[in-house]
Amino acid sequence: MIFNKEELFQKTLESLSETPTEQNMFNKFLELYPAEWKQLKVTFSKFNRSKQFGKTIPLPKPEVSLRKDIRIWLRKQ
């Protein structure tokens, strides 16, 4: 399942009643898009299980990744 973060962030922003911040955008995103959030967590979990012993590839946790994406998107607005 691939989703367009830009589009979802825009819809999240439109549904906010207060001034958009990283925290309230994050909370509203989790509320509005539980399926997409679950997919991010599943992808992260699969990636962590697939790593071979001794080989590490840094991948941020889903919370960190989503917050970073929101922060970057808010700066563009």
DODRENLUM-777072 format. One record per residue (C-alpha): x, y, z; residue number from 1; residue in three letters. Coordinates in steps of 0.02 Angstrom, whole numbers. Layout:
% DODRENLUM-777072
<pt x="X" y="Y" z="Z" num="NUM" residuo="ALA"/>
...
% end
This chain:
% DODRENLUM-777072
<pt x="0" y="0" z="0" num="1" residuo="MET"/>
<pt x="77" y="162" z="-58" num="2" residuo="ILE"/>
<pt x="4" y="326" z="-4" num="3" residuo="PHE"/>
<pt x="41" y="505" z="-49" num="4" residuo="ASN"/>
<pt x="103" y="589" z="110" num="5" residuo="LYS"/>
<pt x="84" y="763" z="37" num="6" residuo="GLU"/>
<pt x="-100" y="733" z="4" num="7" residuo="GLU"/>
<pt x="-130" y="654" z="175" num="8" residuo="LEU"/>
<pt x="-38" y="795" z="263" num="9" residuo="PHE"/>
<pt x="-144" y="924" z="170" num="10" residuo="GLN"/>
<pt x="-304" y="836" z="223" num="11" residuo="LYS"/>
<pt x="-239" y="823" z="401" num="12" residuo="THR"/>
<pt x="-201" y="1009" z="402" num="13" residuo="LEU"/>
<pt x="-376" y="1050" z="338" num="14" residuo="GLU"/>
<pt x="-454" y="948" z="478" num="15" residuo="SER"/>
<pt x="-359" y="1040" z="616" num="16" residuo="LEU"/>
<pt x="-451" y="1175" z="710" num="17" residuo="SER"/>
<pt x="-297" y="1244" z="797" num="18" residuo="GLU"/>
<pt x="-133" y="1313" z="732" num="19" residuo="THR"/>
<pt x="-36" y="1172" z="650" num="20" residuo="PRO"/>
<pt x="116" y="1110" z="746" num="21" residuo="THR"/>
<pt x="218" y="954" z="723" num="22" residuo="GLU"/>
<pt x="136" y="872" z="876" num="23" residuo="GLN"/>
<pt x="-45" y="908" z="835" num="24" residuo="ASN"/>
<pt x="-19" y="861" z="651" num="25" residuo="MET"/>
<pt x="58" y="696" z="709" num="26" residuo="PHE"/>
<pt x="-86" y="661" z="829" num="27" residuo="ASN"/>
<pt x="-218" y="704" z="699" num="28" residuo="LYS"/>
<pt x="-131" y="598" z="567" num="29" residuo="PHE"/>
<pt x="-137" y="447" z="683" num="30" residuo="LEU"/>
<pt x="-321" y="482" z="716" num="31" residuo="GLU"/>
<pt x="-370" y="505" z="533" num="32" residuo="LEU"/>
<pt x="-261" y="373" z="451" num="33" residuo="TYR"/>
<pt x="-241" y="220" z="564" num="34" residuo="PRO"/>
<pt x="-219" y="104" z="415" num="35" residuo="ALA"/>
<pt x="-76" y="206" z="342" num="36" residuo="GLU"/>
<pt x="5" y="218" z="514" num="37" residuo="TRP"/>
<pt x="-10" y="30" z="536" num="38" residuo="LYS"/>
<pt x="70" y="4" z="365" num="39" residuo="GLN"/>
<pt x="219" y="113" z="415" num="40" residuo="LEU"/>
<pt x="243" y="10" z="573" num="41" residuo="LYS"/>
<pt x="227" y="-156" z="479" num="42" residuo="VAL"/>
<pt x="355" y="-101" z="350" num="43" residuo="THR"/>
<pt x="475" y="-51" z="488" num="44" residuo="PHE"/>
<pt x="449" y="-216" z="578" num="45" residuo="SER"/>
<pt x="478" y="-318" z="420" num="46" residuo="LYS"/>
<pt x="636" y="-221" z="383" num="47" residuo="PHE"/>
<pt x="705" y="-251" z="558" num="48" residuo="ASN"/>
<pt x="671" y="-438" z="546" num="49" residuo="ARG"/>
<pt x="753" y="-451" z="375" num="50" residuo="SER"/>
<pt x="922" y="-380" z="427" num="51" residuo="LYS"/>
<pt x="1062" y="-506" z="429" num="52" residuo="GLN"/>
<pt x="1161" y="-528" z="588" num="53" residuo="PHE"/>
<pt x="1303" y="-404" z="600" num="54" residuo="GLY"/>
<pt x="1241" y="-295" z="459" num="55" residuo="LYS"/>
<pt x="1148" y="-140" z="514" num="56" residuo="THR"/>
<pt x="1062" y="-17" z="403" num="57" residuo="ILE"/>
<pt x="995" y="130" z="501" num="58" residuo="PRO"/>
<pt x="809" y="154" z="479" num="59" residuo="LEU"/>
<pt x="720" y="276" z="592" num="60" residuo="PRO"/>
<pt x="573" y="215" z="694" num="61" residuo="LYS"/>
<pt x="403" y="253" z="613" num="62" residuo="PRO"/>
<pt x="366" y="390" z="742" num="63" residuo="GLU"/>
<pt x="530" y="479" z="705" num="64" residuo="VAL"/>
<pt x="510" y="461" z="519" num="65" residuo="SER"/>
<pt x="332" y="526" z="516" num="66" residuo="LEU"/>
<pt x="373" y="674" z="629" num="67" residuo="ARG"/>
<pt x="519" y="719" z="516" num="68" residuo="LYS"/>
<pt x="409" y="711" z="361" num="69" residuo="ASP"/>
<pt x="278" y="821" z="447" num="70" residuo="ILE"/>
<pt x="412" y="946" z="502" num="71" residuo="ARG"/>
<pt x="480" y="959" z="325" num="72" residuo="ILE"/>
<pt x="306" y="974" z="251" num="73" residuo="TRP"/>
<pt x="256" y="1112" z="373" num="74" residuo="LEU"/>
<pt x="411" y="1213" z="328" num="75" residuo="ARG"/>
<pt x="360" y="1209" z="145" num="76" residuo="LYS"/>
<pt x="188" y="1280" z="185" num="77" residuo="GLN"/>
% end
